[in-house]
Amino acid sequence: QLQLQESGPGLVKPSETLSLTCTVSGGSISSSSYYWGWIRQPPGKGLEWIGSIYYSGSTYYNPSLKSRVTISVDTSKNQFSLKLSSVTAADTAVYYCARHRRTVTTAGWFDPWGQGTLVTVSS
Amino acid sequence: QSVLTQPPSASGTPGQRVTISCSGSSSNIGSNTVNWYQQLPGTAPKLLIYSNNQRPSGVPDRFSGSKSGTSASLAISGLQSEDEADYYCAAWDDSLNGHWVFGGGTKLTVL
């Protein structure tokens, strides 16, 4: 059964870079049918897609965050990572990683999700 | 101010049927499929419905989805106390080179 686990600092200072890693177990990150995505949820608010990556390194990002986001993949470790630069308090959120299934006819869906990790931006 | 519009709350009594709406536009729901996610308190979202009306393995057939034009709906029949959760719709949006958009979420209360 595929599982995803987020890891990284729970506290980041304003203007610094948030860095998180998602470790995939129970399956290969190099599967051809899947992308791998990051989604976040500010406390008490809704979900926001950050971006997704294919095992080849092909990425696509939320236009509203694109200038600050970098997503990368390490197939040897079965991991993918998120970097969000110049963070502010508005970036405080629970960050989830998820497998992103895409099909020939649809943009797909996110399933399963990691348990999420809370990142607080504060000095 | 989510791109997809959901009612903030919904409620029903055990055994009842409830529906949750999701309204979008021609660039998202109008031209792409809709997914629904269930988020139980304190947990990560879980895929509930994909491709408008498909249920993943393990999701009870009490849950069903539909789409018409630029709107979609999630229906829950035979409401149970364990259905109390937040529900989110999501769709791909073709604008701005494409991106995923979510609804603001609907908190379902089982009375």
Contacts between the chains, C-beta under 8 A, distances in Angstrom:
chain1	res1	chain2	res2	distance
A	39	B	45	7.9
A	46	B	2	5.8
A	46	B	88	6.6
A	46	B	102	5.8
A	46	B	103	7.1
A	46	B	104	4.7
A	46	B	105	4.7
A	47	B	37	7.6
A	47	B	45	6.8
A	47	B	88	5.7
A	47	B	90	7.5
A	47	B	102	4.4
A	47	B	105	7.5
A	48	B	102	6.9
A	49	B	99	6.5
A	49	B	100	3.7
A	49	B	101	7.5
A	49	B	102	7.0
A	60	B	97	7.7
A	60	B	98	6.9
A	60	B	99	7.7
A	61	B	99	7.8
A	62	B	99	5.2
A	62	B	100	7.5
A	63	B	96	4.3
A	63	B	97	6.7
A	63	B	99	5.8
A	96	B	44	5.8
A	96	B	45	7.3
A	106	B	32	7.1
A	106	B	33	4.8
A	106	B	51	5.7
A	106	B	92	7.8
A	107	B	32	5.9
A	107	B	33	7.3
A	107	B	91	7.9
A	107	B	92	3.4
A	107	B	98	7.8
A	107	B	100	7.4
A	108	B	50	8.0
A	109	B	35	4.5
A	109	B	47	5.8
A	109	B	50	4.2
A	109	B	51	7.4
A	109	B	90	7.8
A	110	B	35	7.6
A	110	B	37	7.6
A	110	B	45	7.7
A	110	B	47	6.7
A	110	B	90	7.8
A	111	B	46	7.8
A	111	B	47	3.8
A	111	B	50	7.5
A	111	B	56	6.6
A	112	B	46	7.6
A	112	B	47	7.5
A	113	B	44	4.3
A	113	B	45	5.6
A	113	B	46	7.0
A	114	B	44	6.6
A	115	B	43	7.7
A	115	B	44	5.4
A	116	B	44	5.1
